[in-house]
């Protein structure tokens, strides 16, 4: 760098002081500003560390145009808020570990960095130290042979104080987030090195732990299983000293590698740090010394400066941080640790603390459904994976801000206890958006697929949603043993009582749809206003779930919808990932994809989607979704994004306007390339 990176520090606690020491010794950066909640604290910090600009608020620091990068050292629950606000201010960000309180927050932070084109890294200082680079080299060179077991721990005993950050539930206290993140990240780094990857994600997490009086983990242990049955034993504590076990031990078929001081190497001296290698074919252990002439935090500050142009650093990439937080989430879930602020009744605040607002230039497009007095998003958000409240808030906040307003839910989502339905209800209540959203409620699920069961499920759903009515009710499956008239009568009963503004039918054949409409018309009753059958570019070959599904992707069904102009709200509209790299003729590792979607005809459709995607500069799945959107009848496809990036990608399809010729070519109805 030609000039030193100008740093601002948000927060003035102990870790901020450690980082300030590191920056002062750095050849790449300089301390320019510090922000605190009080002027006196900022002034005191500035005097101690020679920081010229001292602010009494974090906002004031971010408003300083000369601050280029910020180090965020606040308590865990504030990391997401100030990372997002720093990104919005155009500042590069180094945020103290753990990067967020949960994986949902990390998604939002990464999206903010991407949108505002700034650097973002989680401050795992030990990852930046030369010791870890040398450790990875030894693993990759086969120094201990094939790695089979990893042991790592980090723990200390903090005096019990309910108000301290160590034990305070509202501050995200406990050992897993504060120090358990170290052994988990190390295990994932080593497991990744063992298989030639930057990091690995555990395929299984089993754990136990002890929750103290404030509901946070005082000590906990977990076993992580990685591909190839590589195992890692990790432990953490804030209520138990673990000084003799704060090491990393790596057991391979040919030997053992020990890291005596993995977490804070060369912090108080600049002596070479040892790695101890004991091979089974050698009598004595070998001590490998790693030169480390700089302060531990200097390496971290330099890592940021050296990789600004790439917006992320190899020491801790965005995907690595997200993967690490997912593992910590699973560890917490295993021991039943949900922070109070993560519970549905407490999740009233957006990550930034600002009221939820739709973008002034939303990417969403809208249509109309007969009987509704408000526009409906062309892409409906399927709420079938928002099992936790943090994930619900982050995903739905993002979708709403992009212009989305339609939500598909059911008591069958988030079994048991209708968790997804309940979380959606709390989100609507907390955000105060009832008049701005369209709620699609699906009911009549097994074993309630009869009129009395429909009523029971509907009333229960309204209670979980905390609503007196839904905008759209969809009878989710047809029990053909029930006379069609009984379905007409019970739906009309609830419609008359105001429990729904509009109702429709899902997984009904054309014959049953016509019979329903005929019965209703003859008796002057309300008929269905929309249909929610499966529809996609790929033809579904087998039932995805344990009930008979109805697909309308065939030519006869398409002709019926075109003639009737009945709105279709299709599920599995993107063929459940068939048009991504998850599916290929030679890839058969996903049994559901193989069983439900693998046919030569579907792969030919995929080939054409890929060809057209290359021409348009988009992804094949965008073309597949555009195929659904561009039909000659109204469609409102349900999408099921699990990550913000998938929501963003889905919206791309709204700008792809396929011609009738392209639709026919994609669907193999002509070989003439459009």
C-alpha positions as CSV (number, residue, x, y, z in Angstrom):
1,X,0.0,0.0,0.0
2,X,1.2,3.5,-0.8
3,X,-0.5,5.0,2.3
4,X,-1.4,3.5,5.6
5,X,-5.0,2.3,6.1
6,X,-6.7,4.8,8.4
7,X,-8.5,2.8,11.2
8,X,-11.4,3.7,13.4
9,X,-12.2,1.6,16.5
10,X,-15.8,1.2,17.6
11,X,-15.8,0.2,21.3
12,X,-13.2,0.7,23.9
13,X,-13.1,-2.6,25.9
14,X,-10.1,-4.9,26.5
15,X,-10.1,-6.4,23.0
16,X,-10.1,-2.9,21.4
17,X,-6.9,-2.1,23.4
18,X,-5.3,-5.3,22.2
19,X,-6.1,-4.5,18.6
20,X,-4.9,-0.9,19.1
21,X,-1.5,-2.3,20.2
22,X,-1.3,-4.3,17.0
23,X,-2.2,-1.5,14.7
24,X,0.4,0.8,16.3
25,X,3.1,-1.7,15.3
26,X,1.7,-2.2,11.8
27,X,3.4,-0.9,8.7
28,X,0.1,-1.0,6.8
29,X,-2.3,0.9,9.1
30,X,-2.6,3.8,11.5
31,X,-5.1,4.6,14.3
32,X,-7.1,7.7,13.3
33,X,-10.3,7.6,15.4
34,X,-12.1,5.9,18.3
35,X,-15.8,5.9,19.0
36,X,-17.4,5.3,22.4
37,X,-20.8,5.8,24.0
38,X,-19.2,8.5,26.2
39,X,-16.8,11.3,25.4
40,X,-14.7,10.7,28.5
41,X,-14.2,7.1,27.6
42,X,-13.2,8.0,24.0
43,X,-10.8,10.6,25.3
44,X,-9.2,8.2,27.8
45,X,-8.7,5.6,25.1
46,X,-7.3,8.2,22.7
47,X,-4.8,9.5,25.2
48,X,-3.6,5.9,26.0
49,X,-3.1,4.9,22.4
50,X,-2.4,8.1,20.6
51,X,-5.7,8.3,18.7
52,X,-6.2,11.8,17.4
53,X,-9.9,11.8,16.7
54,X,-12.3,10.9,19.6
55,X,-16.0,10.6,19.2
56,X,-18.8,10.2,21.7
57,X,-20.9,8.0,19.4
58,X,-20.4,5.3,16.9
59,X,-22.4,7.3,14.3
60,X,-20.0,10.2,14.5
61,X,-17.0,8.0,13.9
62,X,-18.7,6.5,10.8
63,X,-19.5,10.0,9.5
64,X,-15.7,10.8,9.5
65,X,-14.8,10.8,5.8
66,X,-11.1,10.0,6.6
67,X,-11.8,6.8,8.4
68,X,-11.3,4.0,5.9
69,X,-11.7,0.9,8.0
70,X,-13.4,0.2,11.3
71,X,-12.7,-2.5,13.9
72,X,-15.9,-3.4,15.8
73,X,-15.3,-4.6,19.3
74,X,-18.7,-4.2,20.8
75,X,-20.6,-7.0,22.6
76,X,-21.7,-9.8,20.3
77,X,-25.4,-8.7,19.8
78,X,-24.2,-5.3,18.4
79,X,-21.9,-6.7,15.8
80,X,-24.5,-7.1,13.0
81,X,-25.9,-3.6,13.5
82,X,-22.6,-1.7,13.4
83,X,-21.2,-3.9,10.6
84,X,-24.2,-3.1,8.4
85,X,-24.1,0.6,9.3
86,X,-20.3,0.7,8.7
87,X,-20.8,-0.9,5.3
88,X,-23.6,1.6,4.4
89,X,-21.1,4.3,5.3
90,X,-18.6,2.9,2.9
91,X,-16.1,1.7,5.5
92,X,-14.2,-1.6,5.4
93,X,-14.9,-3.8,8.4
94,X,-13.0,-6.0,10.7
95,X,-15.5,-7.3,13.3
96,X,-14.5,-9.1,16.5
97,X,-15.4,-12.8,16.8
98,X,-17.9,-14.2,16.9
99,X,-18.9,-12.2,13.8
100,X,-22.6,-12.3,14.8
101,X,-25.0,-13.9,17.3
102,X,-26.1,-16.5,14.8
103,X,-25.8,-17.5,11.1
104,X,-28.8,-15.5,10.1
105,X,-27.1,-12.3,11.2
106,X,-23.9,-13.3,9.4
107,X,-25.9,-13.6,6.1
108,X,-27.2,-10.1,6.5
109,X,-23.7,-8.7,7.3
110,X,-22.2,-10.4,4.2
111,X,-25.0,-9.1,2.0
112,X,-24.3,-5.5,3.3
113,X,-20.6,-5.9,2.5
114,X,-21.5,-7.2,-1.0
115,X,-24.1,-4.5,-1.8
116,X,-21.8,-1.6,-0.6
117,X,-18.6,-3.1,-2.0
118,X,-16.5,-3.1,1.2
119,X,-14.1,-5.5,2.8
120,X,-15.4,-7.6,5.7
121,X,-13.6,-10.1,7.9
122,X,-14.2,-11.8,11.2
123,X,-11.4,-11.0,13.6
124,X,-10.0,-14.5,14.3
125,X,-6.5,-13.1,15.0
126,X,-5.0,-16.6,15.4
127,X,-6.0,-17.5,11.9
128,X,-3.8,-14.7,10.6
129,X,-0.7,-15.9,12.6
130,X,2.1,-17.7,10.7
131,X,1.6,-20.7,13.0
132,X,-1.7,-21.6,11.4
133,X,-0.3,-21.3,7.9
134,X,2.5,-23.7,8.8
135,X,0.1,-26.1,10.5
136,X,-2.0,-26.3,7.3
137,X,1.1,-27.0,5.3
138,X,2.1,-29.9,7.6
139,X,-1.4,-31.4,7.3
140,X,-1.5,-31.1,3.6
141,X,2.0,-32.6,3.2
142,X,0.8,-35.7,5.1
143,X,3.0,-35.2,8.1
144,X,0.7,-37.3,10.3
145,X,-0.8,-39.3,7.5
146,X,-4.6,-39.4,7.1
147,X,-6.2,-37.2,9.8
148,X,-8.8,-39.1,11.8
149,X,-9.3,-37.1,15.1
150,X,-8.9,-33.6,16.3
151,X,-9.1,-32.3,19.9
152,X,-9.3,-28.6,20.7
153,X,-10.6,-26.6,23.7
154,X,-10.7,-23.1,25.1
155,X,-12.0,-22.2,28.5
156,X,-11.6,-20.1,31.6
157,X,-13.5,-19.4,34.8
158,X,-15.0,-16.0,35.0
159,X,-16.5,-14.9,38.4
160,X,-20.2,-15.2,38.3
161,X,-21.8,-11.8,37.6
162,X,-25.2,-11.8,35.9
163,X,-24.5,-8.4,34.5
164,X,-21.1,-9.2,33.0
165,X,-20.8,-10.0,29.3
166,X,-19.7,-13.5,30.2
167,X,-23.0,-14.4,31.9
168,X,-25.5,-11.8,30.6
169,X,-28.0,-13.5,28.4
170,X,-28.9,-10.3,26.6
171,X,-25.2,-9.8,25.7
172,X,-24.9,-13.2,24.1
173,X,-22.9,-14.6,27.1
174,X,-21.6,-18.1,27.5
175,X,-18.6,-20.1,26.4
176,X,-19.7,-21.4,23.0
177,X,-19.8,-18.0,21.3
178,X,-17.0,-16.3,23.3
179,X,-14.4,-19.0,23.1
180,X,-16.0,-22.2,21.6
181,X,-15.8,-20.4,18.3
182,X,-12.0,-20.9,18.4
183,X,-11.8,-24.7,18.6
184,X,-14.7,-25.1,16.1
185,X,-13.0,-22.8,13.6
186,X,-9.7,-24.7,14.1
187,X,-11.3,-28.1,13.7
188,X,-12.9,-26.9,10.5
189,X,-9.7,-25.4,9.2
190,X,-7.8,-28.7,9.9
191,X,-10.5,-30.9,8.5
192,X,-10.5,-28.7,5.3
193,X,-6.7,-29.0,5.0
194,X,-7.0,-32.7,5.4
195,X,-9.2,-32.9,2.3
196,X,-7.5,-30.1,0.3
197,X,-10.0,-27.4,1.0
198,X,-9.8,-24.0,2.7
199,X,-12.2,-25.3,5.4
200,X,-14.8,-28.1,6.0
201,X,-18.3,-28.1,7.3
202,X,-19.4,-30.7,9.8
203,X,-22.1,-33.1,8.6
204,X,-23.1,-34.0,12.1
205,X,-22.8,-32.2,15.5
206,X,-23.5,-33.9,18.8
207,X,-23.2,-32.0,22.1
208,X,-23.9,-31.7,25.8
209,X,-23.5,-28.6,28.0
210,X,-24.4,-27.0,31.3
211,X,-26.6,-23.9,31.3
212,X,-26.2,-21.6,34.3
213,X,-28.7,-19.4,36.2
214,X,-28.8,-16.8,33.4
215,X,-29.5,-19.4,30.8
216,X,-26.1,-19.3,29.1
217,X,-23.6,-22.2,28.7
218,X,-21.0,-22.3,31.5
219,X,-19.3,-25.3,30.0
220,X,-20.0,-27.5,27.0
221,X,-18.5,-30.1,24.7
222,X,-19.3,-31.3,21.2
223,X,-18.2,-33.9,18.7
224,X,-18.2,-32.8,15.1
225,X,-18.2,-35.4,12.3
226,X,-16.7,-34.4,8.9
227,X,-16.7,-36.2,5.6
228,X,-14.7,-39.4,5.7
229,X,-15.6,-39.8,9.4
230,X,-13.0,-37.4,10.5
231,X,-14.0,-36.5,14.1
232,X,-13.3,-33.4,16.2
233,X,-13.8,-33.2,20.0
234,X,-14.2,-29.5,21.0
235,X,-15.0,-27.9,24.4
236,X,-15.4,-24.5,25.8
237,X,-16.1,-22.8,29.2
238,X,-16.6,-19.6,31.0
239,X,-17.3,-21.3,34.3
240,X,-14.5,-23.8,34.3
241,X,-10.7,-23.3,33.8
242,X,-9.2,-25.4,31.1
243,X,-5.6,-24.3,31.1
244,X,-4.0,-27.8,30.6
245,X,-6.2,-28.7,27.7
246,X,-6.0,-25.4,25.7
247,X,-4.2,-27.0,22.9
248,X,-4.9,-28.5,19.5
249,X,-4.1,-32.2,19.0
250,X,-4.3,-33.8,15.6
251,X,-4.2,-37.5,15.3
252,X,-3.4,-39.1,12.0
253,X,-2.7,-42.7,11.0
254,X,1.0,-42.0,10.9
255,X,1.5,-39.7,13.9
256,X,0.3,-36.9,16.1
257,X,0.7,-33.1,15.7
258,X,0.3,-30.8,18.8
259,X,-0.2,-27.0,18.9
260,X,0.7,-26.0,22.5
261,X,-0.5,-22.4,22.2
262,X,-3.0,-22.1,19.4
263,X,-5.2,-19.2,20.4
264,X,-2.8,-16.4,21.5
265,X,0.6,-17.2,20.1
266,X,3.4,-14.7,20.5
267,X,1.1,-12.2,22.2
268,X,3.5,-11.4,25.1
269,X,6.8,-12.2,23.4
270,X,8.1,-12.5,19.9
271,X,9.8,-15.8,20.3
272,X,9.3,-18.5,17.7
273,X,6.2,-20.7,18.5
274,X,6.5,-24.5,18.5
275,X,4.5,-27.2,16.7
276,X,5.3,-30.7,18.0
277,X,5.3,-33.5,15.5
278,X,5.5,-37.1,16.7
279,X,5.5,-39.7,14.0
280,X,4.9,-43.4,14.8
281,X,8.0,-44.4,12.9
282,X,10.2,-42.0,14.9
283,X,11.3,-42.5,18.5
284,X,11.4,-38.8,19.4
285,X,9.2,-35.9,18.7
286,X,10.2,-33.1,16.4
287,X,9.7,-29.5,17.4
288,X,9.0,-27.2,14.5
289,X,9.6,-23.6,15.3
290,X,7.6,-20.9,13.5
291,X,9.1,-17.5,13.3
292,X,6.6,-14.8,14.6
293,X,8.4,-11.4,15.0
294,X,5.2,-9.3,15.0
295,X,2.4,-8.8,17.5
296,X,-0.5,-11.2,17.2
297,X,-2.9,-8.4,16.3
298,X,-0.5,-6.8,13.9
299,X,-0.8,-9.8,11.7
300,X,-4.6,-9.4,11.8
301,X,-4.5,-5.7,10.8
302,X,-2.0,-6.4,8.0
303,X,-4.2,-9.2,6.7
304,X,-7.0,-6.7,6.2
305,X,-4.8,-4.1,4.5
306,X,-3.3,-6.7,2.2
307,X,-6.6,-8.0,0.9
308,X,-8.8,-4.9,0.7
309,X,-9.1,-5.1,-3.1
310,X,-10.6,-8.6,-2.8
311,X,-13.1,-7.5,-0.2
312,X,-12.4,-10.6,1.8
313,X,-9.3,-12.4,3.1
314,X,-8.2,-16.0,2.9
315,X,-7.5,-16.1,6.7
316,X,-11.3,-15.9,7.3
317,X,-13.5,-15.7,4.1
318,X,-17.2,-14.8,4.2
319,X,-18.1,-18.4,3.5
320,X,-15.8,-19.6,6.3
321,X,-17.4,-17.3,8.8
322,X,-20.9,-18.3,7.8
323,X,-20.0,-22.0,8.0
324,X,-18.4,-21.5,11.4
325,X,-21.5,-19.7,12.8
326,X,-23.8,-22.5,11.4
327,X,-21.7,-25.0,13.4
328,X,-22.0,-22.9,16.5
329,X,-25.7,-22.6,16.0
330,X,-25.9,-26.4,15.8
331,X,-23.9,-26.8,19.0
332,X,-26.2,-24.4,20.8
333,X,-29.3,-26.1,19.5
334,X,-27.9,-29.4,20.8
335,X,-27.8,-28.1,24.3
336,X,-31.0,-26.1,24.1
337,X,-29.4,-22.7,24.2
338,X,-31.6,-20.0,22.6
339,X,-30.9,-16.5,23.7
340,X,-33.9,-14.6,25.0
341,X,-33.5,-12.0,22.2
342,X,-33.7,-14.8,19.7
343,X,-37.1,-16.0,20.9
344,X,-40.2,-15.1,18.9
345,X,-41.8,-12.9,21.5
346,X,-38.6,-10.8,21.9
347,X,-37.6,-10.4,18.2
348,X,-39.1,-6.9,17.8
349,X,-36.0,-5.1,16.6
350,X,-34.5,-5.2,13.1
351,X,-30.7,-5.7,13.0
352,X,-30.1,-2.1,12.4
353,X,-32.7,-0.9,14.9
354,X,-34.4,1.0,12.1
355,X,-38.1,0.6,11.2
356,X,-38.6,-1.9,8.3
357,X,-39.1,0.0,5.0
358,X,-39.6,-1.1,1.5
359,X,-36.9,0.1,-0.9
360,X,-37.7,3.2,-2.9
361,X,-36.8,1.2,-6.0
362,X,-37.9,-2.3,-5.3
363,X,-36.8,-5.1,-7.5
364,X,-40.1,-6.9,-7.1
365,X,-42.9,-7.0,-9.7
366,X,-46.6,-7.3,-8.8
367,X,-49.8,-8.7,-10.0
368,X,-53.5,-8.9,-8.9
369,X,-55.6,-11.7,-7.5
370,X,-59.4,-11.4,-7.9
371,X,-60.9,-10.6,-4.5
372,X,-57.9,-8.9,-3.0
373,X,-57.6,-5.1,-2.7
374,X,-53.8,-4.9,-2.8
375,X,-51.1,-6.0,-5.2
376,X,-49.4,-9.3,-4.8
377,X,-45.7,-10.0,-5.3
378,X,-45.1,-12.1,-8.4
379,X,-42.7,-14.1,-6.3
380,X,-44.3,-15.6,-3.1
381,X,-41.9,-16.3,-0.2
382,X,-42.4,-19.9,1.0
383,X,-42.0,-19.9,4.7
384,X,-41.1,-23.6,5.1
385,X,-37.5,-23.3,6.4
386,X,-37.7,-20.4,8.8
387,X,-37.6,-22.7,11.8
388,X,-35.9,-20.1,14.0
389,X,-36.9,-16.6,14.7
390,X,-33.5,-15.1,13.8
391,X,-33.6,-16.7,10.4
392,X,-37.3,-15.6,9.9
393,X,-36.4,-12.0,10.7
394,X,-33.3,-11.7,8.5
395,X,-34.8,-13.5,5.5
396,X,-38.3,-11.8,5.7
397,X,-36.9,-8.4,6.4
398,X,-34.6,-8.7,3.3
399,X,-37.5,-10.0,1.1
400,X,-39.8,-7.2,2.3
401,X,-37.2,-4.5,1.7
402,X,-36.7,-5.8,-1.8
403,X,-40.5,-5.2,-2.4
404,X,-41.8,-8.7,-1.5
405,X,-45.2,-8.8,0.3
406,X,-46.6,-12.3,-0.2
407,X,-45.9,-15.2,2.2
408,X,-46.9,-18.9,1.9
409,X,-47.3,-20.8,5.2
410,X,-48.9,-23.9,6.8
411,X,-49.0,-25.7,10.0
412,X,-47.2,-28.5,8.2
413,X,-44.1,-26.3,7.9
414,X,-41.8,-26.6,10.9
415,X,-43.3,-29.7,12.3
416,X,-43.7,-30.1,15.2
417,X,-45.7,-27.3,16.7
418,X,-46.1,-25.2,13.5
419,X,-42.9,-23.3,14.2
420,X,-42.7,-21.6,10.8
421,X,-46.3,-20.5,10.9
422,X,-45.8,-19.1,14.5
423,X,-42.6,-17.3,13.5
424,X,-44.3,-15.6,10.6
425,X,-47.1,-14.4,12.8
426,X,-44.6,-12.9,15.3
427,X,-42.7,-11.2,12.4
428,X,-45.9,-9.6,11.1
429,X,-46.8,-8.4,14.5
430,X,-43.4,-7.1,15.5
431,X,-42.9,-5.3,12.2
432,X,-46.4,-3.8,12.1
433,X,-46.9,-4.8,8.4
434,X,-50.3,-6.6,8.5
435,X,-51.9,-4.2,6.1
436,X,-48.9,-4.4,3.7
437,X,-48.6,-8.2,3.3
438,X,-50.5,-11.0,1.7
439,X,-50.7,-14.2,3.8
440,X,-51.3,-17.5,2.0
441,X,-52.4,-20.1,4.5
442,X,-52.3,-23.8,3.3
443,X,-54.5,-26.3,5.2
444,X,-56.2,-29.6,4.9
445,X,-52.9,-31.4,5.5
446,X,-52.9,-35.1,6.5
447,X,-54.4,-36.2,8.8
448,X,-56.7,-33.2,8.6
449,X,-57.7,-33.7,4.9
450,X,-61.4,-33.7,5.5
451,X,-63.8,-30.9,6.2
452,X,-63.8,-31.0,10.0
453,X,-60.0,-31.3,9.9
454,X,-59.8,-28.3,7.7
455,X,-61.7,-26.3,10.2
456,X,-59.5,-27.5,13.1
457,X,-56.3,-26.7,11.2
458,X,-57.5,-23.3,10.0
459,X,-58.5,-22.1,13.5
460,X,-55.2,-23.3,14.9
461,X,-53.3,-21.6,12.1
462,X,-55.0,-18.3,12.7
463,X,-54.1,-18.6,16.4
464,X,-50.5,-19.3,15.6
465,X,-50.4,-16.4,13.1
466,X,-52.1,-14.1,15.6
467,X,-54.6,-13.1,12.9
468,X,-58.3,-13.1,12.6
469,X,-58.2,-13.8,8.9
470,X,-55.8,-14.7,6.1
471,X,-55.8,-13.1,2.7
472,X,-55.7,-16.4,0.8
473,X,-56.6,-19.8,2.0
474,X,-55.4,-22.9,0.0
475,X,-56.9,-26.3,0.5
476,X,-53.5,-28.0,0.2
477,X,-54.5,-31.5,-0.9
478,X,-57.6,-33.1,-2.3
479,X,-59.0,-36.1,-0.5
480,X,-61.0,-37.6,-3.3
481,X,-63.0,-39.7,-0.8
482,X,-64.6,-36.4,0.3
483,X,-67.5,-35.5,-2.1
484,X,-66.6,-32.3,-3.9
485,X,-69.6,-30.5,-2.5
486,X,-68.4,-30.9,1.1
487,X,-65.2,-29.0,0.2
488,X,-67.3,-26.3,-1.4
489,X,-69.5,-25.9,1.6
490,X,-66.8,-25.8,4.3
491,X,-64.7,-23.3,2.4
492,X,-67.7,-21.0,1.8
493,X,-68.6,-21.3,5.5
494,X,-65.2,-19.9,6.5
495,X,-65.2,-17.3,3.7
496,X,-68.6,-16.0,4.9
497,X,-67.3,-15.8,8.4
498,X,-64.5,-13.5,7.2
499,X,-61.6,-15.9,8.0
500,X,-60.3,-15.5,4.4
501,X,-60.7,-13.0,1.7
502,X,-60.1,-15.5,-1.1
503,X,-59.7,-19.3,-1.3
504,X,-58.1,-21.6,-3.7
505,X,-57.3,-25.3,-4.3
506,X,-53.9,-27.0,-4.2
507,X,-53.1,-30.5,-5.7
508,X,-56.4,-30.8,-7.4
509,X,-56.8,-32.4,-10.8
510,X,-58.4,-30.5,-13.6
511,X,-61.5,-32.8,-13.3
512,X,-61.9,-32.0,-9.6
513,X,-61.4,-28.3,-10.2
514,X,-64.1,-28.3,-12.8
515,X,-66.4,-30.3,-10.5
516,X,-65.8,-27.8,-7.7
517,X,-66.6,-24.9,-9.9
518,X,-69.7,-26.5,-11.3
519,X,-71.1,-27.4,-7.8
520,X,-70.5,-23.8,-6.6
521,X,-72.0,-22.1,-9.5
522,X,-75.2,-24.2,-9.5
523,X,-75.8,-23.3,-5.9
524,X,-74.8,-19.6,-6.1
525,X,-71.7,-20.2,-3.9
526,X,-68.2,-18.8,-4.1
527,X,-65.8,-20.8,-6.3
528,X,-62.1,-21.0,-6.0
529,X,-60.1,-18.0,-7.1
530,X,-56.7,-19.6,-7.8
531,X,-54.9,-22.9,-7.9
532,X,-51.6,-24.0,-6.3
533,X,-50.4,-27.1,-8.2
534,X,-46.8,-27.9,-8.9
535,X,-45.4,-26.3,-12.1
536,X,-41.9,-25.9,-13.5
537,X,-39.8,-26.2,-16.6
538,X,-38.8,-29.7,-15.5
539,X,-41.5,-32.4,-15.2
540,X,-41.7,-33.9,-11.7
541,X,-41.5,-37.7,-12.0
542,X,-42.5,-38.9,-8.5
543,X,-44.2,-37.5,-5.4
544,X,-41.8,-35.4,-3.4
545,X,-43.7,-36.0,-0.2
546,X,-45.8,-38.8,1.3
547,X,-49.0,-37.7,-0.5
548,X,-50.3,-37.6,-4.1
549,X,-49.2,-34.4,-5.7
550,X,-50.7,-32.8,-8.8
551,X,-48.5,-31.2,-11.4
552,X,-49.8,-28.8,-14.0
553,X,-46.6,-28.7,-16.1
554,X,-48.0,-30.9,-18.8
555,X,-49.4,-29.5,-22.1
556,X,-53.1,-30.2,-21.3
557,X,-52.9,-28.4,-18.0
558,X,-51.1,-25.4,-19.5
559,X,-53.8,-25.2,-22.2
560,X,-56.5,-25.2,-19.5
561,X,-54.9,-22.4,-17.5
562,X,-54.4,-20.4,-20.6
563,X,-58.1,-20.8,-21.6
564,X,-59.4,-20.1,-18.1
565,X,-56.8,-17.5,-17.1
566,X,-57.0,-18.9,-13.6
567,X,-54.1,-17.6,-11.5
568,X,-51.6,-20.4,-10.6
569,X,-49.4,-20.2,-7.5
570,X,-47.0,-23.0,-8.2
571,X,-44.8,-24.7,-5.6
572,X,-41.4,-26.3,-6.5
573,X,-41.4,-23.7,-9.3
574,X,-37.6,-24.0,-9.7
575,X,-37.7,-27.9,-9.6
576,X,-36.0,-28.0,-6.2
577,X,-32.5,-27.2,-7.4
578,X,-32.5,-29.3,-10.6
579,X,-31.4,-26.3,-12.6
580,X,-28.4,-25.6,-10.4
581,X,-25.1,-27.5,-10.3
582,X,-26.6,-29.9,-7.7
583,X,-28.0,-31.9,-10.6
584,X,-26.0,-33.4,-13.5
585,X,-26.3,-36.6,-15.6
586,X,-23.3,-38.0,-13.8
587,X,-24.1,-36.7,-10.3
588,X,-26.3,-39.0,-8.3
589,X,-25.5,-38.0,-4.7
590,X,-28.9,-36.6,-4.0
591,X,-31.5,-39.4,-4.0
592,X,-34.5,-37.0,-4.0
593,X,-33.3,-35.2,-7.1
594,X,-32.6,-38.4,-8.9
595,X,-35.9,-40.0,-8.0
596,X,-38.1,-36.9,-8.7
597,X,-36.4,-35.1,-11.5
598,X,-33.8,-37.2,-13.4
599,X,-34.9,-38.0,-16.9
600,X,-33.3,-37.4,-20.2
601,X,-36.2,-35.1,-21.2
602,X,-35.6,-33.0,-18.1
603,X,-31.9,-32.9,-18.8
604,X,-32.5,-31.7,-22.3
605,X,-34.6,-28.9,-20.8
606,X,-31.7,-28.1,-18.5
607,X,-29.3,-28.1,-21.4
608,X,-31.5,-25.5,-23.2
609,X,-31.8,-23.4,-20.0
610,X,-28.1,-23.4,-19.7
611,X,-27.6,-22.4,-23.3
612,X,-30.1,-19.5,-23.0
613,X,-28.6,-18.4,-19.7
614,X,-25.2,-18.0,-21.3
615,X,-26.8,-15.8,-24.0
616,X,-28.6,-13.7,-21.4
617,X,-25.7,-13.5,-18.9
618,X,-27.8,-15.1,-16.1
619,X,-27.9,-18.4,-14.3
620,X,-29.9,-21.4,-15.6
621,X,-32.2,-21.4,-12.6
622,X,-33.1,-17.8,-13.4
623,X,-34.2,-18.9,-16.9
624,X,-36.2,-21.8,-15.3
625,X,-38.0,-19.4,-13.0
626,X,-38.6,-16.9,-15.9
627,X,-40.2,-19.8,-17.8
628,X,-42.8,-20.0,-15.0
629,X,-43.3,-16.2,-14.8
630,X,-43.7,-15.7,-18.5
631,X,-46.6,-18.2,-19.1
632,X,-49.7,-16.9,-21.0
633,X,-51.7,-17.0,-17.8
634,X,-51.2,-15.4,-14.4
635,X,-48.5,-17.0,-12.2
636,X,-47.2,-16.2,-8.8
637,X,-44.5,-18.9,-8.2
638,X,-43.5,-19.8,-4.6
639,X,-39.8,-19.6,-4.0
640,X,-38.0,-21.2,-1.0
641,X,-34.8,-19.3,-0.5
642,X,-32.7,-20.4,2.5
643,X,-30.1,-17.7,2.1
644,X,-30.3,-14.0,1.2
645,X,-28.2,-14.7,-1.9
646,X,-30.9,-17.0,-3.2
647,X,-33.6,-14.4,-2.7
648,X,-31.5,-11.9,-4.6
649,X,-30.8,-14.4,-7.4
650,X,-34.5,-15.3,-7.7
651,X,-35.5,-11.7,-8.3
652,X,-33.2,-11.7,-11.4
653,X,-35.9,-13.8,-13.2
654,X,-38.4,-10.9,-13.0
655,X,-36.3,-9.0,-15.6
656,X,-36.1,-12.0,-18.1
657,X,-39.0,-11.6,-20.5
658,X,-39.1,-14.8,-22.5
659,X,-40.9,-14.8,-25.9
660,X,-43.5,-17.4,-26.8
661,X,-40.9,-18.9,-29.1
662,X,-38.4,-19.2,-26.3
663,X,-41.0,-20.8,-24.0
664,X,-41.8,-23.5,-26.6
665,X,-38.0,-24.1,-27.3
666,X,-37.2,-24.4,-23.6
667,X,-40.1,-26.9,-23.3
668,X,-38.8,-29.0,-26.2
669,X,-41.8,-28.2,-28.3
670,X,-39.6,-27.0,-31.2
671,X,-35.9,-27.6,-32.1
672,X,-35.7,-24.2,-33.8
673,X,-33.4,-22.1,-31.6
674,X,-35.1,-18.7,-30.8
